[in-house]
């Protein structure tokens, strides 16, 4: 992440507290195996700038930055790395997934010190012009004898209920051997674009390519690889204020969902990142306006 963007994110997205929060009497969600994280936005105009500028970082691997200037990469991103069509209606544009996905990328890089395994932009198909399927981020942390695959999810809606329903309606599928294997197949197909050369996960994917009959989930087990599943929920803050906006979420989940067993054979962690926004629609509309005007990049 370039320094100017790093500083902008650091000064704009501010950590508030973990859940459970005893002082506010807010528990973590029943799906969370780790503490949930709560952040606030100190300047929504700066958030617009973050989304607009981090489209490049979300769309390309770091080594791509040495080959073209930023403005060229930005233009290419809209052509072949993210869903964006100037002829789409405003309603369709406001539903684009990249608004939240670029923030997921920035937050994982800055606050959790992840490395990008491969940019999500490599999976977009300009022919279908649809959102790229799979996890919303493919990051990792490789330390000593352990590898954590940070394969995240994000939703950016006005209603936190709609955001949660989208995520929790498919969480059993997302946390399954079959879904993980399918996503790893997509990464293996793009292994020449991996951002982490020489990593253990690259070696496993190469072995899988050489011997397609190996059981990839068993290989992950043998190499002490874990799945970390961070879920970012960006939503409209209620008039009752920040803390009450956060408090409603575990309550809603408790009332409407029950914890299920996942068909996942490797160790996993799940936690939420909650970010209330004062005006979700305004943020998205202004980002779209910046794209139309081709605002200068930082």
C-alpha positions as CSV (number, residue, x, y, z in Angstrom):
1,X,0.0,0.0,0.0
2,X,1.5,3.3,-1.1
3,X,2.3,5.7,1.8
4,X,-0.2,8.4,0.9
5,X,-3.1,5.9,1.0
6,X,-1.8,4.2,4.1
7,X,-1.8,7.5,6.0
8,X,-5.3,8.4,4.7
9,X,-6.7,5.1,5.9
10,X,-5.0,5.3,9.2
11,X,-6.3,8.8,9.9
12,X,-9.8,8.1,8.7
13,X,-10.9,4.7,9.9
14,X,-10.5,4.7,13.7
15,X,-10.6,1.7,16.1
16,X,-13.3,2.1,18.8
17,X,-13.5,-1.1,20.8
18,X,-13.8,-4.9,20.7
19,X,-16.9,-7.0,21.3
20,X,-17.7,-8.2,23.8
21,X,-17.7,-4.7,25.4
22,X,-18.6,-4.9,29.1
23,X,-18.9,-1.2,29.5
24,X,-21.6,-0.9,26.8
25,X,-23.1,-4.3,27.6
26,X,-22.6,-5.4,24.0
27,X,-21.7,-9.1,23.4
28,X,-19.8,-10.4,20.4
29,X,-22.0,-12.2,17.8
30,X,-22.8,-15.9,18.3
31,X,-20.9,-16.7,15.1
32,X,-17.7,-15.1,16.2
33,X,-14.9,-17.3,17.5
34,X,-12.7,-14.2,18.1
35,X,-13.5,-10.7,19.3
36,X,-15.4,-8.6,16.9
37,X,-13.9,-5.2,16.0
38,X,-15.7,-1.9,15.8
39,X,-14.4,1.2,13.9
40,X,-15.7,4.6,13.1
41,X,-15.2,7.1,10.3
42,X,-13.9,10.5,11.3
43,X,-14.3,12.1,7.9
44,X,-16.7,10.7,5.3
45,X,-15.1,12.8,2.6
46,X,-11.8,11.1,3.3
47,X,-13.6,7.8,3.1
48,X,-14.8,8.6,-0.4
49,X,-11.1,9.4,-1.3
50,X,-10.0,6.1,0.2
51,X,-12.5,4.1,-1.9
52,X,-11.7,5.9,-5.1
53,X,-7.9,5.5,-4.6
54,X,-7.8,2.0,-3.3
55,X,-9.6,0.6,-6.4
56,X,-6.1,0.2,-7.8
57,X,-4.7,-1.7,-4.8
58,X,-7.8,-4.0,-4.8
59,X,-7.5,-4.6,-8.6
60,X,-3.8,-5.3,-9.0
61,X,-1.0,-7.0,-7.2
62,X,1.8,-4.9,-5.9
63,X,4.3,-5.9,-8.5
64,X,2.0,-4.5,-11.2
65,X,2.6,-1.0,-9.8
66,X,6.1,-0.9,-11.3
67,X,4.9,-1.5,-14.8
68,X,2.3,1.3,-15.4
69,X,1.6,4.6,-13.9
70,X,-1.4,4.9,-11.4
71,X,-3.7,6.7,-13.8
72,X,-3.3,3.9,-16.4
73,X,-3.9,1.2,-13.8
74,X,-7.0,3.1,-12.6
75,X,-8.4,3.2,-16.1
76,X,-7.6,-0.5,-16.7
77,X,-9.3,-1.5,-13.4
78,X,-12.6,-0.1,-14.6
79,X,-12.2,-1.9,-17.9
80,X,-11.3,-5.4,-16.8
81,X,-10.8,-5.7,-13.1
82,X,-14.0,-4.6,-11.4
83,X,-17.7,-4.4,-12.3
84,X,-18.3,-0.9,-13.6
85,X,-20.4,0.0,-16.7
86,X,-21.1,3.6,-17.4
87,X,-24.4,2.7,-19.1
88,X,-25.7,1.0,-15.9
89,X,-28.5,2.7,-14.1
90,X,-27.7,4.6,-10.9
91,X,-29.6,1.9,-9.0
92,X,-27.4,-0.8,-10.4
93,X,-24.2,1.2,-9.8
94,X,-25.1,1.8,-6.1
95,X,-25.2,-2.0,-5.7
96,X,-21.7,-2.6,-7.0
97,X,-19.6,-4.8,-4.7
98,X,-16.3,-2.9,-5.0
99,X,-17.4,-0.2,-2.6
100,X,-17.0,-2.6,0.3
101,X,-14.4,-4.9,-1.2
102,X,-11.8,-2.2,-1.6
103,X,-12.2,-1.2,2.1
104,X,-11.9,-4.8,3.2
105,X,-8.6,-4.9,1.3
106,X,-7.3,-1.7,3.0
107,X,-8.4,-2.7,6.5
108,X,-6.9,-6.1,6.4
109,X,-3.6,-4.7,5.1
110,X,-3.4,-1.8,7.5
111,X,-4.9,-3.1,10.8
112,X,-4.2,-6.8,10.5
113,X,-0.9,-6.7,8.6
114,X,-1.9,-9.2,6.0
115,X,-0.1,-9.9,2.7
116,X,-2.1,-10.0,-0.5
117,X,-2.0,-13.6,-1.8
118,X,-3.6,-12.5,-5.1
119,X,-5.7,-9.5,-6.1
120,X,-9.4,-10.1,-6.4
121,X,-9.3,-8.2,-9.6
122,X,-7.8,-11.2,-11.4
123,X,-11.0,-13.1,-11.1
124,X,-13.3,-10.6,-12.8
125,X,-14.6,-11.6,-16.2
126,X,-15.2,-8.6,-18.5
127,X,-17.4,-10.8,-20.8
128,X,-20.0,-11.5,-18.1
129,X,-19.7,-8.1,-16.5
130,X,-20.8,-9.7,-13.2
131,X,-19.3,-9.5,-9.8
132,X,-16.4,-11.9,-9.4
133,X,-17.6,-14.9,-7.3
134,X,-15.8,-16.3,-4.4
135,X,-14.4,-14.7,-1.2
136,X,-14.0,-11.0,-1.3
137,X,-10.3,-11.0,-0.4
138,X,-7.5,-13.4,-0.7
139,X,-4.8,-12.5,1.8
140,X,-2.5,-14.5,4.1
141,X,-0.2,-14.2,7.1
142,X,2.7,-16.7,7.0
143,X,4.7,-16.8,10.3
144,X,7.1,-19.5,11.4
145,X,5.3,-22.8,11.0
146,X,1.8,-21.5,10.5
147,X,-0.1,-20.0,7.6
148,X,-3.4,-18.2,7.9
149,X,-5.5,-17.8,4.8
150,X,-7.5,-14.5,5.3
151,X,-10.3,-15.1,2.9
152,X,-12.8,-12.4,3.9
153,X,-16.3,-11.1,3.1
154,X,-17.8,-7.6,3.1
155,X,-21.2,-6.0,2.7
156,X,-21.9,-2.3,2.4
157,X,-25.7,-1.6,2.8
158,X,-27.9,1.0,4.3
159,X,-29.6,-1.7,6.4
160,X,-27.4,-3.8,8.7
161,X,-30.1,-6.4,8.5
162,X,-29.8,-6.8,4.7
163,X,-26.0,-6.9,5.1
164,X,-26.2,-9.6,7.8
165,X,-28.8,-11.6,5.9
166,X,-26.6,-11.7,2.8
167,X,-23.6,-13.0,4.8
168,X,-25.3,-15.3,7.2
169,X,-27.6,-16.8,4.6
170,X,-24.6,-18.4,3.0
171,X,-22.1,-18.7,5.8
172,X,-22.4,-22.5,6.0
173,X,-21.5,-22.7,2.3
174,X,-18.6,-20.2,2.7
175,X,-17.1,-22.2,5.6
176,X,-17.0,-25.6,3.8
177,X,-14.4,-27.8,2.3
178,X,-16.1,-27.6,-1.1
179,X,-16.2,-23.8,-1.2
180,X,-12.6,-23.5,0.0
181,X,-11.4,-26.1,-2.5
182,X,-13.3,-24.2,-5.4
183,X,-11.7,-20.9,-4.4
184,X,-8.2,-22.6,-4.3
185,X,-8.8,-24.0,-7.8
186,X,-9.4,-20.4,-9.0
187,X,-6.2,-19.3,-7.3
188,X,-4.3,-22.2,-8.8
189,X,-5.5,-21.3,-12.2
190,X,-4.0,-17.8,-11.6
191,X,-0.9,-19.0,-9.9
192,X,1.4,-17.0,-12.2
193,X,-0.2,-13.9,-10.7
194,X,0.4,-14.9,-7.0
195,X,1.8,-12.0,-5.1
196,X,3.7,-14.1,-2.6
197,X,6.4,-16.0,-4.5
198,X,8.0,-18.8,-2.5
199,X,5.2,-19.0,0.0
200,X,4.0,-22.3,1.4
201,X,0.6,-21.9,-0.2
202,X,2.2,-21.4,-3.6
203,X,4.2,-24.6,-3.1
204,X,1.0,-26.5,-2.2
205,X,-0.8,-25.2,-5.3
206,X,2.1,-26.1,-7.5
207,X,2.0,-29.7,-6.1
208,X,-1.7,-29.8,-6.7
209,X,-1.2,-28.7,-10.3
210,X,1.4,-31.4,-10.8
211,X,-0.8,-34.1,-9.1
212,X,-4.5,-33.1,-9.5
213,X,-5.5,-36.2,-7.6
214,X,-4.1,-35.1,-4.2
215,X,-6.7,-34.2,-1.6
216,X,-6.1,-30.5,-1.2
217,X,-7.9,-30.1,2.1
218,X,-5.7,-32.9,3.6
219,X,-2.7,-31.0,2.3
220,X,-3.8,-27.9,4.1
221,X,-4.2,-29.9,7.3
222,X,-0.7,-31.4,7.0
223,X,0.8,-27.9,6.5
224,X,-0.9,-26.4,9.5
225,X,-2.9,-23.9,7.4
226,X,-5.9,-22.2,9.0
227,X,-8.8,-20.2,7.5
228,X,-9.5,-16.8,9.0
229,X,-12.9,-15.4,7.9
230,X,-13.2,-11.7,8.7
231,X,-16.6,-10.2,7.8
232,X,-16.9,-6.4,7.4
233,X,-20.3,-4.9,7.7
234,X,-20.6,-1.2,6.7
235,X,-24.1,0.1,7.3
236,X,-26.1,3.2,8.0
237,X,-25.7,4.5,11.6
238,X,-29.0,4.9,13.4
239,X,-30.1,8.3,14.8
240,X,-29.7,6.7,18.3
241,X,-25.9,7.0,17.9
242,X,-22.8,4.8,17.4
243,X,-23.1,2.5,20.3
244,X,-26.8,1.8,19.9
245,X,-26.1,1.0,16.2
246,X,-23.5,-1.6,17.1
247,X,-25.6,-3.0,19.9
248,X,-28.5,-3.9,17.6
249,X,-26.4,-6.2,15.5
250,X,-25.7,-9.1,18.0
251,X,-29.3,-8.8,19.2
252,X,-30.6,-9.2,15.6
253,X,-28.3,-12.2,15.0
254,X,-29.4,-13.8,18.2
255,X,-33.1,-13.4,17.4
256,X,-32.9,-14.6,13.8
257,X,-30.1,-17.1,13.5
258,X,-28.7,-20.2,15.2
259,X,-25.2,-21.5,15.0
260,X,-24.6,-24.5,12.8
261,X,-21.8,-27.0,12.3
262,X,-19.6,-26.2,9.3
263,X,-18.3,-28.8,6.9
264,X,-14.7,-27.4,7.2
265,X,-11.9,-29.8,8.0
266,X,-9.2,-27.2,8.8
267,X,-9.1,-24.9,11.8
268,X,-10.9,-21.7,11.3
269,X,-11.7,-18.3,12.9
270,X,-14.6,-16.0,12.3
271,X,-15.1,-12.4,13.4
272,X,-17.0,-9.3,12.4
273,X,-15.7,-5.8,11.7
274,X,-18.5,-3.3,12.2
275,X,-18.3,0.2,10.7
276,X,-21.4,2.5,11.0
277,X,-21.6,5.2,8.3
278,X,-23.6,8.4,8.6
279,X,-24.8,8.4,4.9
280,X,-24.2,5.3,2.9
281,X,-25.9,6.4,-0.2
282,X,-24.1,9.8,-0.3
283,X,-20.7,8.0,0.0
284,X,-21.4,5.7,-2.9
285,X,-22.9,8.4,-5.1
286,X,-19.9,10.7,-4.6
287,X,-17.4,7.9,-5.4
288,X,-19.3,7.3,-8.7
289,X,-19.1,11.1,-9.4
290,X,-15.3,11.0,-8.8
291,X,-15.1,8.1,-11.2
292,X,-17.0,10.0,-13.8
293,X,-14.9,13.1,-13.3
294,X,-11.6,11.1,-13.3
295,X,-10.4,12.9,-10.2
296,X,-6.6,12.9,-9.7
297,X,-5.2,10.1,-7.6
298,X,-3.1,10.6,-4.4
